[in-house]
Amino acid sequence: MKNKIVVYKKLPEDLLTYLEDKFEVRYFPNLNEQSYPKFLNEIKDAQGFLGSGLKIDQEILNLAPDLKIVSNVSVGYDNLNVPELNRRGIMATNTPGVLTETTADAVFSLVLAAARRVPELDNYVKSGKWTASIDEELFGVDVHHKTIGIIGMGRIGQEVAKRAHLGFDMNVLYHSRTRKLEVEQKLAATYCELDELLSQSHFVCVMIPSTPTTEKLIGERELQMMRSDAILINGSRGKNIDETALIKALKHQWILGAGLDVYEEEPINKDNPLLTLQNVVTLPHIGSATKETRYKMAQLAIENLEKGLTGETPPNLIK
């Protein structure tokens, strides 16, 4: 008898077919208000979950007594109650590694776009305002040879540092729970305390996971410590930055600008003041959103799921 799995994420057709050959699959490519009651009914006798974004808490787990594994199609897993999963003996997995370089590309694109005001000037041209050579009020700032401060030197942080140092001759500062001596040697990176990083960096990149201790790590105090010509980049999780404080900092020009791929509320509310500010580049959480990388993530999530349900240890078990 096949194990039953519930998939709550759209998958490439060939990968869905692969799963259907191996398991009894209940597929919810667009989990929404209409499909949610049926989803809750289907999880009652499911052994596996595969998807992303859905909050897996006690309420969900109480409805799925046969559950053996939750395979998250993302590197972040703040949507999972890992202690509760561990207490119940349910495996949890994620998909690190395969999205590292793609996400670093997206983060560095925010650095460039915010520094050179790419979205703003694209709109300037398309709206017919470009009738003569631009003057200083539309100038951007250089990226090369500047100082970048990276908060969180994990896999993605290291790839951002590599692009900064090797590609743009930037001076790299970083703050992390542990020092990364290999990164310091390879990329001439310098470890420093958070306050020093904030006060010295032209670009501050937040690249840490979302935990109770990192929530609103960057608040009003930290924003006021930053240089007036600094640009804040968030490629991690929206809750790591106090959004109200950031809006205040941008309006009062405590900092030069920001580049955001994540927000406290996603999708972002259409009335959010961030959407009215010219000195913010806003992306719709696209860190890993390329066809190639999302395919690899789904493959890895399926491998985690399959091994977990056949008695093997998944390659990306969260502990």
N, C-alpha and C positions, 0 to 999 in steps of 0.2 A: 504494500500500500504506500502510495506517494505521500511525502510530507506536504502539508498545506502551507502556502506562503501568501502573504498579502503585500502587494507592491503598490506604493502610493507615490509614484513618480513616473513621469513619462520616460520610456526607454526606447532605444533604437529597435526597430522591428526584429532584426536578427537575434538580438540579445533576449528579447521577450520570447521569441520562438524557442530559443535554447532553454530558458527557464520552464516553459510549458512542457518541454520534453522530459524534464527532470522532476517537476513538482506539479502539484495541483495549485494553480495560480488564480488568485483573485486580483484583478488589475484595476487600479483607480488612477489613471493618468492625470486627472485634474480633480483632486480632492477638494470639495467645496461644500457649501451649506446643503445643497441638494443630495450629494452623494454620501455625506458623512454618516447619516443613520445606517445606510447599508454597509458602509465600511465597519462601523461598530459591531454590526451583526456578524460580519464575516470573520472578525478577529477572534471570536469566541472559541474556535477550535483550531486556530492557526499555530504552527510551530515556528514560523519565521516571518519577520518584517523586513522589507527593503524599501528605502525611500530617504527623504531628507526634509528637514524643516519642521516636521510634526513633533510636537512636544510629547515625549513618552514619559508620562508621570504615573503616579500610583493609580489614578482613575482609569487610565488606559490599561495598565498592567492587571488590574483587578478583573478586567473583562477578558483577559487572554491567559487563562490558567495553564495552557499547554505550551506557551511561548518558550522557545529555547535560545533564540538569537535575534538581535536587532542589528541589521546591517545598514549603517548610515552612509549615504552617498555624498559624503563631504569630509573634509579634514576636521572641521570644527564639530564638536558634539555637545554644545551647551544646551541643545534641545533634549538631551538624554539625562535622566536621573540615574547616573552611573552607580552611586552607592545603593540605590534601591534595586537596580538590576543585579548588582553583585549579591545583595542579600538574598535575592530570589534564585540565584544560580543561573541567571540569564546572561548569555554572552552579548557583548556590545562591540561593534567594530566600526572603523572609519576608513577613509581612503587617502592617507597621506602620501607624499612623494610624487605621485603622478601629476599633481596640479601645481607643484612648487614653482617651476619656471614660468608657466603661464600666468599664475597669479602675480609673480614678481614683475612680469612684463606690464600687467595692468596697473600695478602700483607705480611703476616708474613712468608709465604714460600719464598718470595724474601729476607727477612731479613736473613733467615737461609741459603738460597742458595748462596747469595753474601758473607756472612761471612765465610762459610765453603767451598766456591769455588766449589760448587757441579757440575754445568755444565762443568766447565773447567776440573775437575778431572774425571768426567764421560768420557769425550772425551779422556783424558790421558790414561785411562784403555782400552777403546775400540780401540784406535789407536795402541795398542801394546807397549806403552812406559813404562808400569809398569813392570820393570824387577828386581827391588830391593826395599827395604824400602825407602819411600820418605824422602827427607831432607827438611830443613827449607824453601827453596824457594817455596815449594808447601803448606806450612802450611797455615791454615786459622786463624781466630780469634774467641774468645769466644763470645757468645751472652748472656749467663746467667750472672746476676749481673752487666751488663753494663747499661749505661744510654740511654734511647730512648727518642727522642724529637718528638712529634707529632704536626704537624701544621694543625689545624682543628680538633676540638673535637666534631664532629657530631656523628651520629649513628655508622658509620664504624670506625671512629677514636677511639671511646670508646671501641669497640670490639677489636681493635688492642691493646689498652692499657691494656685491661683485659688479653689478651694472654701474653703480655709482663710481667706484674706484677705478675699474679697468676701462670703462666706457667714457667717463666724463672727468677723470682725474680729480674726483672729489675727495675731500678729507672725511673719513668715516669715524664718527663717534657712536658708541652703542651702550645701552643699559639693558641688562638681562639678569635673570635670577642667578646664573652662573657665568663665569668668564669663559670665553671661547678662544683659547690660546692659538688654535690652528687658524682661526679667522684673523686674529690679530697679526699673525705672521704672514699669511697669504695676501691680505688686503690692507695691511698697515692700519688696521682698525684700532681704536683706542677705547678701552672700557672707562666709563665714568659714571658718577652718580646722576640720578635723574635731573636734579636741579641744575647741575653743570651742563648737561646735555641740552636742556631747554634754553639756557641763557646763551649758549654759544652757536647753536645750529641755525643755518639759513633755511633748512628743510627738516622738519620733525616728522618722522614716519612711525605711526603706531602699528605694531605688528605682533601684538600679544593675544593670546586666547582670552575668551570672556570667562571670568570667574568672579565669585563674590568679592574677592580682594582687588580685582582690576576695574570694577564698575566705577565709572566717573573718575578714573585715574587722572585724566586731564580735565581739570575744572578751572574755575576762575583764577585761583592762585597760580596754577601752572601756566595758564595763558598769559597772565600778566608778567610772568618771568621771561617769556619768549621775546626775541628781538622784534622790533617794530617792522623789520623787513623780512620776517620769517613766514614760511608757508607750512601749514599743518596738513599732513596727509594721513587719512585713516583707511587702511586696507585690512583691518582686523574685524572688529565687531562694533556696532554703533554704541552699545552701552559703555564702552571704554572711555567715551568722551561725554562730558556734560554738554548736551546740545544747546541748552539755554545759555550757558556761559559762552559757548563758541559763537553763537549768534551775536551776543553782546560784544565779544571781542572783535568780530568782523565789522559790526556797525560802527564801533568807536575806534576802529583801526589800531587796536592794540597789536595786531599782526597784519601782515600784508594780504594774506588770502588762505584758502584751504582747498584741498582736493579730497572728495569723499566718495567712497564706493559703498559705504554702509551707514545705517542710521538707527536711531533709537527705535523708530517704528518703521517697519517695512511691509509693503511698499510705503514710501514716504507720503505723508498727508499732503494733499494739494495746497493746503493753507499754511504749510510750514514756511516760516520766514526765510529759511535758507534758499528757497526757490526764487526769492525776490532780489537776492544779492548778486551783483556782478562779479564779486571777487571770490566766488565759490564755483568750483567745477563739480558737478553732481553726476554720478554714474549709477545705474540701477543694479548694484551688487553683481558685477560682471567678472569678479576676480578669476574664476576658472572657466568662464563662459566662452570657450571655443569648441567647435565640433570635435576636434581631435581629443582634447583633454576630457570633455564630458563623457566621451565614449570610453576612454581609458578608466575613468572613475567608475562608470557603471560596470565595466568588466571586473574591476577589482572588488567592488561591492558584491558582485555575484560570486566571485571566488571565495570571499569571506563567508558568505551565506552558505554556499555549497559545502565547504569544509566543516563549518560549524554543525551542519545538519547530518553529516556523514561520519561524525566521530573524530574528525581531525581538528587540530588547533588552527583557527583562522590566522592568516599572516599578519593581520592588523587588529589584534585583540586589544581593546581598551581595558586597562586595569586600574 
